[in-house]
Amino acid sequence: MPEVRFITHKGVQILYENFENARLDEIVPWIEKTKAIIRSQPRKSVLGLVNVKGASFDLSVTSALKEFVKGNEPYMICAAVYGVEGLKEVIFSSVLTFSRRKNLVLCKTLEEGKDYLVRQAEKQRPAP
């Protein structure tokens, strides 16, 4: 079952969206739950880490993801996605094209994604 929660990595808060092995009927309701969490945060404050390994996708999920990603842009510093393989790479490309997001990247592992997001957070901090 999908889960969405804040985690801390190296002192940085990250919104972890875990859709690993999620079934089609689980994904859209969790997208809605995640949307509410993200959009309740201050603008340009959220670092997102999304695990889609083994998750099921179809046209309705892809459509929901496109709207979700595009609508979240004002709230996101950036997001890292991992678990994208095979056909999901095509879906990811279409989501990027539709949303025109430049702050959304693919990572190979959970740790790579967390470390990438920490580096992005460090870039946002004002210089001393």
C-alpha positions in Angstrom: 0.0 0.0 0.0 1.3 3.5 -0.8 2.5 5.8 1.9 3.4 9.5 2.1 5.3 10.9 5.0 8.1 13.4 5.8 11.5 11.9 6.5 14.7 13.5 7.5 18.0 12.8 5.7 21.2 14.6 6.9 19.1 17.2 8.6 16.9 17.9 5.6 13.2 17.3 5.5 12.0 15.3 2.5 8.5 14.3 1.5 8.8 10.6 0.7 6.1 9.3 -1.6 6.3 5.5 -1.6 4.3 3.9 -4.4 6.4 0.8 -4.6 4.3 -2.1 -6.0 1.1 0.0 -5.8 -1.9 -1.3 -7.7 -3.8 0.9 -10.1 -6.8 1.3 -7.8 -4.4 2.6 -5.0 -2.5 5.2 -6.9 -5.0 8.0 -7.8 -6.4 8.2 -4.2 -2.8 8.5 -2.9 -2.0 11.2 -5.5 -4.9 13.2 -4.1 -3.7 12.7 -0.6 -0.2 13.7 -1.5 -1.4 16.7 -3.5 -3.2 18.0 -0.3 0.0 17.6 1.7 2.2 19.4 -0.9 -0.2 22.2 -1.5 -0.5 22.9 2.2 3.2 23.7 2.4 4.8 27.2 1.7 5.8 27.9 -1.9 9.2 26.6 -3.0 9.6 24.6 0.2 9.1 21.0 -0.6 11.8 18.4 -1.5 10.0 15.3 -2.9 11.3 11.8 -3.2 9.1 9.4 -5.2 9.5 5.6 -5.3 7.6 4.1 -8.3 9.4 0.7 -8.3 7.0 -2.0 -9.4 4.0 0.3 -9.4 1.2 -0.2 -11.9 0.4 2.5 -14.5 -2.2 3.1 -17.1 -3.6 6.1 -19.0 -5.7 7.3 -16.0 -2.7 7.2 -13.7 -0.5 8.9 -16.3 -3.1 11.6 -16.7 -3.5 12.1 -13.0 0.3 12.3 -12.6 0.6 14.9 -15.3 -1.9 17.2 -13.5 -0.3 16.4 -10.1 3.2 17.2 -11.2 2.3 20.4 -13.1 0.1 21.7 -10.2 2.8 21.0 -7.6 5.5 23.1 -9.3 5.0 26.3 -7.2 5.5 24.3 -4.0 8.6 22.3 -5.0 12.2 23.1 -4.6 12.7 19.9 -6.6 11.8 16.2 -6.7 13.7 13.0 -7.4 12.0 9.9 -8.7 13.4 6.3 -8.6 12.2 2.9 -9.7 11.5 4.1 -13.3 12.2 1.3 -15.7 10.9 0.2 -19.1 7.6 1.7 -20.1 7.6 3.9 -17.0 10.5 5.8 -18.7 8.2 6.8 -21.5 5.5 7.8 -19.0 8.0 9.9 -17.1 9.1 11.6 -20.3 5.5 12.5 -21.1 4.9 13.8 -17.6 8.0 16.0 -17.9 7.0 17.3 -21.3 3.5 18.1 -20.2 4.5 19.8 -16.9 7.5 21.6 -18.3 9.2 20.9 -14.9 12.9 21.4 -14.9 13.3 20.5 -11.2 12.3 16.8 -11.5 15.0 14.2 -11.9 15.4 10.5 -12.2 17.7 8.6 -9.7 18.7 5.0 -9.6 18.3 4.4 -5.9 16.6 5.7 -2.7 20.0 6.8 -1.3 21.0 8.6 -4.5 17.7 10.4 -4.5 18.0 11.5 -0.8 21.5 12.7 -1.3 20.6 14.6 -4.5 17.8 16.4 -2.6 20.1 17.3 0.3 22.5 18.9 -2.2 19.5 20.9 -3.7 18.5 22.1 -0.2 22.1 23.2 0.4 21.9 25.3 -2.8 18.8 27.0 -1.4 20.4 28.1 1.8 21.6 31.7 2.0 25.4 32.2 2.1 26.7 33.1 5.6 
